[in-house]
Amino acid sequence: MSPQVRRFEVSLEQAESDLLDRSLYRQGIAIRRILGAMAEIIPFPISIQECDLTDLRSRLKLTRLPEPETVLDATQGIELDRLKVLLDGWQQHDWRGLEKRWNAIPHYRTRLDGLNIAFWHLRSPEPAAIPVLLTHGWPGSVLEFERLLGPLTDPVAHGGSAEDAFHVVVPALPGFGFSDRPHERGWNPGRTARAWAELMSELGYDRFGAHGGDWGAFISMELSRLVPDRVFGLHLTMPFASPLPEDDASADDAERRMVEKRSQFHTDGYGFAMIQSTRPQTLGYSLLDSPAGLAAWLGEKLNAFADSRPEAGGGVSLAQQLDNIALYWFTRTGASTARWYWEARRWVPRSVEEQNAQSVTVPTACTLFPAEPYPISRRWAERRFHNLISWNEMSRGGHYPGWEQPDLLIDELRSAFRHARGN
């Protein structure tokens, strides 16, 4: 069978499956609305018990560390000296200060598909504001978007224009943060996208924009495929797409460098994903029991995937890393966040042809950052994203633009969804 015929069959099978999924989903939402079965939305302030803070301090004091690495770089993992900085900083970390910041943001929980999902929801004071849904990935959290909330919802107060205002929704992925930890199989990006669509319905948003990076990109892409009539635009910082085998012959120098970087990532930087995709439970015992282990596991990638050049701002700051690591610790989500990979890797397309068959037709804007560990070329993306309205390659920043380059990300989000205003 020729590759062309096989690709056509994959596309046809996928199209039939997509139509069925979308039809069943819409029928379910319609029935829930008729029956008045939409879930209750409950304010959810956070407060960690003092005994948990005391326990953490005790564990940090009793940390046992190994000998230093036998190399002069991070090729064996997070360096001992770097981890010591994290652990020393964590002993001084002001969790109560983070709680105060968090509780100043409207935070809620609601039940979606049997799971309590936590989310920030901020309404803009501007009457012409449009809704946008921001989705994080791993090893991040909703905290990646904390510095975006004010400028997006109230641009005038932050030196911007009222015409760029958004109502902002930021949910925590299942098993992350203050969302419930799943106790059954099946919480993959597809099921999460369906839950996100239901969440936006419950909040009264018939149409909205979606943004994501890392796994948040996969969820946002799937959401735009599930309810394309509701998603007026998509913005991605990781528009997942790959080259076809025949692209090698026509690749330019830039694409060859991308392929080489991806190959290096698979060879030397992807071990974390393989472990989380195959044995998350085994790993989870250590992440739940050892703050040093959790800090090392998350801290390595918070640094490795960021643009840590001084001229680029230094990457994810120590304070940002500690806020994020502490959130994982106090919510006891080390195992459940690792398990996300076990679910997601069994859901994602297995070949380039399958990826391209899962095409996206809504208007899509992409912002690419140079330190992203998995680079993507526009040529590859155009095969999957059929309505690519912008493709901007930044000179600085990495995998965590909300932390690293919030001003750039804010500008890109405003630009990405400007076409939808007034429609």
FENCOR-V231487 format. One record per residue. N is the residue number from 1. RES is the residue in one letter. PHI is phi in radians with two decimals (* if undefined). D_FIRST is the distance of its C-alpha to the first C-alpha in Angstrom with 2 decimals. Layout:
n-><N	N>
res-><RES	RES>
phi-><PHI	PHI>
d_first-><D_FIRST	D_FIRST>
//
This chain:
n-><1	2	3	4	5	6	7	8	9	10	11	12	13	14	15	16	17	18	19	20	21	22	23	24	25	26	27	28	29	30	31	32	33	34	35	36	37	38	39	40	41	42	43	44	45	46	47	48	49	50	51	52	53	54	55	56	57	58	59	60	61	62	63	64	65	66	67	68	69	70	71	72	73	74	75	76	77	78	79	80	81	82	83	84	85	86	87	88	89	90	91	92	93	94	95	96	97	98	99	100	101	102	103	104	105	106	107	108	109	110	111	112	113	114	115	116	117	118	119	120	121	122	123	124	125	126	127	128	129	130	131	132	133	134	135	136	137	138	139	140	141	142	143	144	145	146	147	148	149	150	151	152	153	154	155	156	157	158	159	160	161	162	163	164	165	166	167	168	169	170	171	172	173	174	175	176	177	178	179	180	181	182	183	184	185	186	187	188	189	190	191	192	193	194	195	196	197	198	199	200	201	202	203	204	205	206	207	208	209	210	211	212	213	214	215	216	217	218	219	220	221	222	223	224	225	226	227	228	229	230	231	232	233	234	235	236	237	238	239	240	241	242	243	244	245	246	247	248	249	250	251	252	253	254	255	256	257	258	259	260	261	262	263	264	265	266	267	268	269	270	271	272	273	274	275	276	277	278	279	280	281	282	283	284	285	286	287	288	289	290	291	292	293	294	295	296	297	298	299	300	301	302	303	304	305	306	307	308	309	310	311	312	313	314	315	316	317	318	319	320	321	322	323	324	325	326	327	328	329	330	331	332	333	334	335	336	337	338	339	340	341	342	343	344	345	346	347	348	349	350	351	352	353	354	355	356	357	358	359	360	361	362	363	364	365	366	367	368	369	370	371	372	373	374	375	376	377	378	379	380	381	382	383	384	385	386	387	388	389	390	391	392	393	394	395	396	397	398	399	400	401	402	403	404	405	406	407	408	409	410	411	412	413	414	415	416	417	418	419	420	421	422	423>
res-><M	S	P	Q	V	R	R	F	E	V	S	L	E	Q	A	E	S	D	L	L	D	R	S	L	Y	R	Q	G	I	A	I	R	R	I	L	G	A	M	A	E	I	I	P	F	P	I	S	I	Q	E	C	D	L	T	D	L	R	S	R	L	K	L	T	R	L	P	E	P	E	T	V	L	D	A	T	Q	G	I	E	L	D	R	L	K	V	L	L	D	G	W	Q	Q	H	D	W	R	G	L	E	K	R	W	N	A	I	P	H	Y	R	T	R	L	D	G	L	N	I	A	F	W	H	L	R	S	P	E	P	A	A	I	P	V	L	L	T	H	G	W	P	G	S	V	L	E	F	E	R	L	L	G	P	L	T	D	P	V	A	H	G	G	S	A	E	D	A	F	H	V	V	V	P	A	L	P	G	F	G	F	S	D	R	P	H	E	R	G	W	N	P	G	R	T	A	R	A	W	A	E	L	M	S	E	L	G	Y	D	R	F	G	A	H	G	G	D	W	G	A	F	I	S	M	E	L	S	R	L	V	P	D	R	V	F	G	L	H	L	T	M	P	F	A	S	P	L	P	E	D	D	A	S	A	D	D	A	E	R	R	M	V	E	K	R	S	Q	F	H	T	D	G	Y	G	F	A	M	I	Q	S	T	R	P	Q	T	L	G	Y	S	L	L	D	S	P	A	G	L	A	A	W	L	G	E	K	L	N	A	F	A	D	S	R	P	E	A	G	G	G	V	S	L	A	Q	Q	L	D	N	I	A	L	Y	W	F	T	R	T	G	A	S	T	A	R	W	Y	W	E	A	R	R	W	V	P	R	S	V	E	E	Q	N	A	Q	S	V	T	V	P	T	A	C	T	L	F	P	A	E	P	Y	P	I	S	R	R	W	A	E	R	R	F	H	N	L	I	S	W	N	E	M	S	R	G	G	H	Y	P	G	W	E	Q	P	D	L	L	I	D	E	L	R	S	A	F	R	H	A	R	G	N>
phi-><*	-1.28	-1.02	-1.14	-1.13	-1.06	-1.10	-1.11	-1.12	-1.06	-1.11	-1.14	-1.08	-1.15	-1.07	-1.10	-1.12	-1.08	-1.05	-1.14	-1.04	-1.15	-1.11	-1.10	-1.08	-1.12	-1.07	-1.10	-1.11	-1.07	-1.11	-1.09	-1.16	-1.09	-1.45	1.16	-1.71	-1.14	-1.27	-1.37	-1.82	-2.08	-1.00	-2.41	-1.20	-1.93	-2.80	-1.41	-1.13	-1.07	-1.12	-1.25	-1.16	-1.11	-1.06	-1.08	-1.05	-1.14	-1.11	-1.10	-1.19	-1.69	-1.05	-1.92	-1.93	-1.42	-1.20	-1.12	-1.07	-1.72	-2.20	-1.77	-2.53	-1.73	-1.27	-1.80	2.08	-1.06	-1.22	-0.99	-1.09	-1.15	-1.12	-1.05	-1.08	-1.06	-1.21	-1.10	-1.16	-1.14	-1.12	-1.78	-1.15	-1.71	-1.11	-1.10	-1.14	-1.14	-1.00	-1.12	-1.07	-1.08	-1.31	-1.45	-1.79	-1.05	-2.19	-2.41	-2.36	-2.59	-1.64	-2.24	0.92	1.51	-2.23	-1.37	-1.91	-1.64	-2.78	-1.54	-2.46	-2.08	-1.58	-1.36	-1.31	-1.45	-1.14	-1.68	-1.10	-2.07	-1.41	-2.40	-1.93	-1.89	-2.16	-1.56	-2.43	-1.97	-1.63	-1.63	-2.96	-1.06	-1.08	-1.01	-1.82	-0.99	-1.36	-1.58	-1.08	-1.09	-1.04	-1.33	-1.47	-2.32	-1.08	-1.07	-1.20	-2.06	1.42	-1.87	-1.92	-1.04	-1.20	-1.85	-1.44	-2.27	-1.53	-2.05	-2.13	-2.28	-1.50	-1.53	-0.99	-0.92	1.51	-2.01	0.95	-1.68	-1.31	-1.08	-1.53	-1.06	-2.04	-2.57	-1.28	1.99	-1.46	-1.86	-1.02	-1.13	-1.15	-1.16	-1.04	-1.11	-1.14	-1.12	-1.07	-1.15	-1.02	-1.14	-1.13	-1.11	-1.44	1.56	-1.79	-1.26	-2.28	-2.85	-1.70	-2.34	-2.28	-2.87	-2.31	0.92	-1.12	-1.07	-1.19	-1.06	-1.14	-1.14	-1.08	-1.13	-1.06	-1.22	-1.48	-1.23	-2.30	-1.07	-1.28	-1.73	-1.59	-1.41	-3.03	-2.26	-2.17	-2.27	-1.83	-2.50	-1.33	-1.03	-2.75	-2.39	-1.36	-1.41	-0.94	-1.31	-1.19	-1.02	-1.19	-1.89	-1.18	-1.53	-1.08	-1.12	-1.17	-1.10	-1.14	-1.12	-1.07	-1.12	-1.16	-1.12	-1.11	-1.11	-1.09	-1.12	-1.37	-2.15	-2.20	-1.85	-1.02	-1.01	-1.23	-1.12	-1.14	-1.20	-1.39	-2.07	-2.35	-1.13	-1.16	-1.04	-1.12	-1.04	-1.02	-1.25	-1.18	-1.42	-1.75	-2.15	-1.09	-1.15	-1.11	-1.12	-1.09	-1.18	-1.14	-1.39	-1.09	-1.02	-1.39	-1.10	-1.59	-1.13	-1.64	-1.78	-1.57	-1.57	-1.08	-0.98	-1.23	-1.76	1.80	1.58	1.52	-1.44	-1.17	-1.02	-1.08	-1.14	-1.07	-1.19	-1.00	-1.20	-1.12	-1.10	-1.07	-1.05	-1.17	-1.24	-1.58	0.99	-1.95	-1.01	-1.30	-1.19	-1.27	-1.15	-1.14	-0.93	-1.15	-1.03	-1.25	-1.17	-1.20	-1.52	-1.86	-1.18	-1.03	-1.65	-2.40	-1.08	-1.08	-1.18	-1.02	-1.18	-1.17	-1.56	-1.35	-2.06	-1.92	-1.27	-0.99	-2.17	-2.00	-2.17	-2.14	-1.90	-1.96	-1.15	-1.58	-1.01	-1.26	-2.23	-1.20	-2.41	-1.66	-1.08	-1.02	-1.13	-1.16	-1.11	-1.29	-1.82	-1.80	-1.56	-2.42	-1.44	-1.66	-2.77	-2.55	-1.99	-1.81	-1.43	-1.66	-2.63	1.96	-2.40	-1.24	-2.15	-1.08	-1.09	-1.52	-1.36	-2.38	-1.08	-1.14	-1.10	-1.14	-1.05	-1.05	-1.19	-1.15	-1.05	-1.16	-1.08	-1.88	-1.09	-1.13	-1.53	-1.29	1.50	-1.64>
d_first-><0.00	3.79	6.59	8.34	6.60	6.70	10.18	11.18	10.68	12.60	15.12	15.70	16.24	18.46	20.37	21.21	22.38	24.39	26.13	27.17	28.46	30.43	31.89	33.05	34.48	36.46	37.78	39.01	40.83	42.40	43.69	45.12	46.94	48.38	49.61	50.97	49.03	48.22	49.23	52.47	52.46	55.02	56.51	55.78	58.11	57.48	60.07	59.40	62.16	64.61	64.08	60.44	61.70	64.24	61.66	59.44	62.42	63.28	59.79	59.66	63.02	61.87	58.67	57.96	56.09	54.66	55.62	54.20	50.83	51.01	49.37	50.63	47.79	45.54	42.88	44.18	44.34	47.08	50.18	53.29	55.44	53.03	52.90	56.71	56.96	54.80	56.83	60.13	59.13	58.04	61.51	62.91	60.26	61.73	59.63	62.31	62.01	58.27	59.05	61.53	58.98	56.40	58.88	59.79	56.28	55.64	53.60	52.48	50.53	48.90	46.90	43.23	41.02	43.55	44.05	46.90	45.58	47.99	47.90	50.03	50.70	52.85	53.94	54.93	58.41	57.01	56.61	53.61	51.60	47.95	46.21	43.79	42.09	41.82	39.67	40.08	38.04	38.85	41.26	42.93	44.55	46.09	48.65	46.26	47.21	50.94	52.08	50.07	51.72	54.98	53.71	50.95	53.21	56.42	55.62	59.14	60.73	58.50	59.14	56.32	56.10	56.28	53.37	51.07	51.95	49.56	49.93	48.15	46.42	45.42	44.18	43.89	40.54	40.73	42.33	43.71	47.30	49.25	46.31	46.09	44.16	41.53	42.31	39.03	35.32	33.24	34.94	31.94	31.48	30.16	33.19	35.45	34.24	35.16	38.52	39.11	38.58	41.09	43.47	43.52	44.23	47.09	48.49	48.51	45.89	43.72	42.05	41.81	40.21	38.29	38.33	36.84	36.12	34.52	33.55	35.56	32.94	30.19	32.59	33.61	30.05	29.29	32.63	31.83	28.63	30.55	33.51	32.71	35.68	37.99	36.87	38.41	37.19	35.47	36.73	34.92	35.95	32.65	29.91	27.10	24.12	22.20	20.75	17.16	16.44	16.86	20.21	21.89	22.41	24.14	25.96	29.70	32.32	32.54	28.86	29.04	32.06	30.28	27.40	30.11	32.11	29.25	28.51	32.23	32.39	29.70	31.51	35.08	35.42	32.98	34.75	36.50	33.29	31.96	35.29	35.51	31.95	32.66	36.46	38.17	40.83	41.98	42.26	43.92	47.00	47.99	47.24	49.47	52.24	52.60	53.21	52.85	49.44	48.31	49.76	48.02	44.60	44.74	46.91	44.61	41.80	44.32	45.40	42.25	40.25	43.21	44.59	47.73	49.11	52.74	52.25	49.42	51.69	51.05	48.11	48.68	52.42	54.04	55.42	52.03	50.46	53.34	53.18	49.50	49.94	52.99	51.09	48.50	51.43	53.65	50.88	49.67	46.04	44.95	42.94	41.60	40.43	38.67	37.07	35.54	33.00	32.20	31.43	29.73	27.36	26.01	25.51	24.03	20.34	18.70	16.40	16.98	14.31	16.19	19.41	18.72	17.64	21.15	22.82	26.59	28.34	32.00	34.06	33.36	35.67	34.96	37.57	36.56	39.04	39.14	39.59	36.56	34.85	31.30	31.31	28.96	28.61	28.91	25.79	23.67	25.70	25.41	21.72	22.83	26.38	26.46	30.26	31.42	35.14	36.33	35.30	38.36	38.46	41.69	43.80	44.80	43.74	41.16	39.32	42.40	43.59	45.74	47.80	47.45	47.56	48.60	50.11	46.96	44.86	47.43	47.31	43.52	43.52	46.19	44.33	40.95	42.43	45.03	42.93	43.20	47.00	48.79	45.73>
//
